[in-house]
Amino acid sequence: MNYIFLAKGFTLSEDSKQIIQKKMNKLAKFFTDETEVHVAVSHIKQKQVVEVTIIHKGLALRAEAVTEDIISSIERTVDTLERQIQKHKTRLEKRLHTPAFTPEFILQNEEDEEKEFRVVKSKKFNIKPMKVEEAILQMNLLGHVFFVFTNMDTNLTNVVYKRKDGDYGLIEKDN
């Protein structure tokens, strides 16, 4: 796996990078050597934040953990990723061994203000055709509540979202 490290506000030591790679190797059996692993490490007050995004054949898995030390954070992140893989094992086996779709965007929560709306982050992304089930899988793997995609059956842009009752909804354009 190819590791890309980002340390926010400090320099990540080579020892820390090696420890992270060693812990992440627990997941290497699921991926190939071309798999990109983005590891972002930051400090928030006295906590260590580790965010890992794995991109393999266009499929994106993401997990984040906040603990007192970097090793605990990476261990929790690896555990979360492994649970995601196990939860969606059958579907992922099909995806990990065949060409997949490109990762879409990561939703950033915005805080509402009383009188004005502010766009605090903007992202551009490629939308590739996929089936509704694949879009729901991608949304779950990213840990988001909605996902924008091009419906392979209708060739229109659609949105899938997770409902409060645990089911899923689909928003389609009215012709």
C-alpha positions as CSV (number, residue, x, y, z in Angstrom):
1,M,0.0,0.0,0.0
2,N,1.2,3.5,-0.8
3,Y,1.1,5.8,2.2
4,I,0.6,9.6,2.0
5,F,1.0,11.3,5.3
6,L,-0.2,14.7,6.3
7,A,0.6,16.2,9.7
8,K,-1.4,19.3,10.5
9,G,0.6,21.8,12.6
10,F,3.6,19.6,13.3
11,T,6.1,17.3,11.7
12,L,5.4,13.5,11.9
13,S,8.5,11.5,12.8
14,E,9.7,8.6,10.7
15,D,9.2,6.4,13.8
16,S,5.5,7.4,13.9
17,K,5.1,6.8,10.2
18,Q,6.6,3.3,10.6
19,I,4.3,2.5,13.5
20,I,1.3,3.7,11.5
21,Q,2.3,1.6,8.5
22,K,2.8,-1.5,10.8
23,K,-0.7,-1.1,12.3
24,M,-2.2,-0.5,8.8
25,N,-0.6,-3.7,7.5
26,K,-3.4,-5.6,9.3
27,L,-5.6,-4.4,6.4
28,A,-3.1,-5.1,3.6
29,K,-4.7,-8.5,2.9
30,F,-7.7,-6.8,1.5
31,F,-5.8,-4.5,-0.9
32,T,-3.1,-4.4,-3.6
33,D,0.2,-2.6,-3.7
34,E,-1.3,0.2,-5.7
35,T,-3.8,1.1,-3.0
36,E,-3.4,4.7,-1.7
37,V,-3.7,5.2,2.1
38,H,-4.0,8.8,3.1
39,V,-3.2,9.4,6.8
40,A,-3.9,12.8,8.4
41,V,-2.7,13.3,11.9
42,S,-3.4,16.4,14.0
43,H,-3.6,17.6,17.6
44,I,-6.7,19.1,19.1
45,K,-6.0,20.3,22.6
46,Q,-4.5,17.3,24.4
47,K,-6.0,14.8,21.9
48,Q,-4.5,13.0,18.9
49,V,-6.7,12.8,15.8
50,V,-5.9,10.2,13.1
51,E,-8.0,10.2,9.9
52,V,-7.4,7.4,7.4
53,T,-8.8,7.3,3.9
54,I,-8.1,4.2,1.8
55,I,-8.6,4.5,-2.0
56,H,-8.6,1.3,-4.0
57,K,-9.8,1.0,-7.5
58,G,-12.0,4.1,-7.0
59,L,-13.6,2.8,-3.8
60,A,-13.0,4.9,-0.7
61,L,-13.1,3.8,2.9
62,R,-12.7,6.3,5.7
63,A,-12.3,6.3,9.5
64,E,-11.3,8.7,12.2
65,A,-10.4,8.4,15.8
66,V,-9.6,10.8,18.6
67,T,-7.7,9.6,21.7
68,E,-5.0,10.6,24.1
69,D,-2.1,9.2,22.0
70,I,-1.4,8.5,18.4
71,I,-1.0,4.7,18.7
72,S,-4.5,4.3,20.3
73,S,-6.0,6.6,17.6
74,I,-4.5,4.5,14.8
75,E,-5.5,1.3,16.4
76,R,-9.1,2.5,16.7
77,T,-9.0,3.7,13.1
78,V,-7.8,0.3,11.9
79,D,-10.5,-1.4,13.9
80,T,-13.2,0.8,12.4
81,L,-11.9,0.2,8.9
82,E,-11.8,-3.6,9.5
83,R,-15.4,-3.5,10.8
84,Q,-16.5,-1.6,7.7
85,I,-14.8,-4.2,5.5
86,Q,-16.3,-7.1,7.5
87,K,-19.8,-5.6,7.5
88,H,-19.8,-5.2,3.7
89,K,-17.6,-8.1,3.0
90,T,-19.6,-9.8,0.2
91,R,-20.2,-6.6,-1.7
92,L,-16.7,-5.4,-1.2
93,E,-15.2,-8.6,-2.5
94,K,-16.9,-7.9,-5.8
95,R,-15.6,-4.3,-5.8
96,L,-12.1,-4.9,-4.6
97,H,-11.4,-7.5,-7.4
98,T,-13.1,-5.6,-10.3
99,P,-12.8,-2.1,-11.6
100,A,-14.8,0.2,-9.4
101,F,-16.1,3.7,-9.5
102,T,-14.3,6.9,-8.4
103,P,-14.7,8.3,-4.9
104,E,-17.2,11.1,-4.7
105,F,-17.0,13.9,-2.2
106,I,-16.8,14.1,1.5
107,L,-19.6,16.2,3.1
108,Q,-18.4,18.8,5.5
109,N,-21.0,19.8,8.1
110,E,-21.9,23.5,8.1
111,E,-23.2,25.4,11.1
112,D,-26.3,27.4,10.6
113,E,-26.1,31.1,11.3
114,E,-29.1,33.2,12.3
115,K,-29.2,35.7,9.5
116,E,-26.8,34.7,6.7
117,F,-25.8,31.5,5.0
118,R,-22.1,31.0,4.4
119,V,-20.4,28.4,2.2
120,V,-17.3,27.5,4.2
121,K,-16.1,24.7,1.9
122,S,-16.5,23.8,-1.7
123,K,-15.5,20.6,-3.4
124,K,-15.4,19.4,-7.0
125,F,-15.7,15.7,-7.8
126,N,-16.3,13.4,-10.8
127,I,-19.6,11.6,-10.9
128,K,-19.5,8.2,-12.5
129,P,-22.5,6.0,-13.3
130,M,-23.4,3.3,-10.7
131,K,-26.4,1.4,-9.5
132,V,-28.3,2.6,-6.5
133,E,-27.0,-0.3,-4.3
134,E,-23.4,0.7,-5.1
135,A,-24.1,4.3,-4.2
136,I,-25.6,3.2,-0.8
137,L,-22.5,1.0,-0.2
138,Q,-20.1,3.9,-1.0
139,M,-22.1,6.3,1.2
140,N,-21.9,3.8,4.1
141,L,-18.2,3.2,3.6
142,L,-17.5,6.9,3.8
143,G,-19.8,7.2,6.9
144,H,-21.9,9.9,5.3
145,V,-25.7,10.5,5.4
146,F,-26.1,11.2,1.7
147,F,-24.3,10.5,-1.6
148,V,-24.6,12.1,-5.0
149,F,-24.2,9.8,-8.1
150,T,-25.2,9.3,-11.7
151,N,-27.9,6.5,-11.8
152,M,-26.6,3.9,-14.2
153,D,-30.2,2.9,-15.2
154,T,-31.5,6.4,-15.9
155,N,-28.3,8.3,-16.6
156,L,-29.6,11.1,-14.3
157,T,-27.9,12.6,-11.2
158,N,-29.5,11.1,-8.1
159,V,-29.0,11.3,-4.3
160,V,-29.3,8.5,-1.9
161,Y,-29.6,9.3,1.8
162,K,-29.9,7.5,5.1
163,R,-33.3,8.0,6.9
164,K,-33.7,8.4,10.6
165,D,-35.5,5.1,10.7
166,G,-32.4,3.3,9.3
167,D,-33.7,2.8,5.8
168,Y,-32.5,4.6,2.7
169,G,-34.1,7.2,0.5
170,L,-33.5,8.0,-3.2
171,I,-34.0,11.5,-4.7
172,E,-34.5,11.6,-8.4
173,K,-35.1,14.5,-10.8
174,D,-38.7,14.8,-11.9
175,N,-38.9,14.8,-15.7
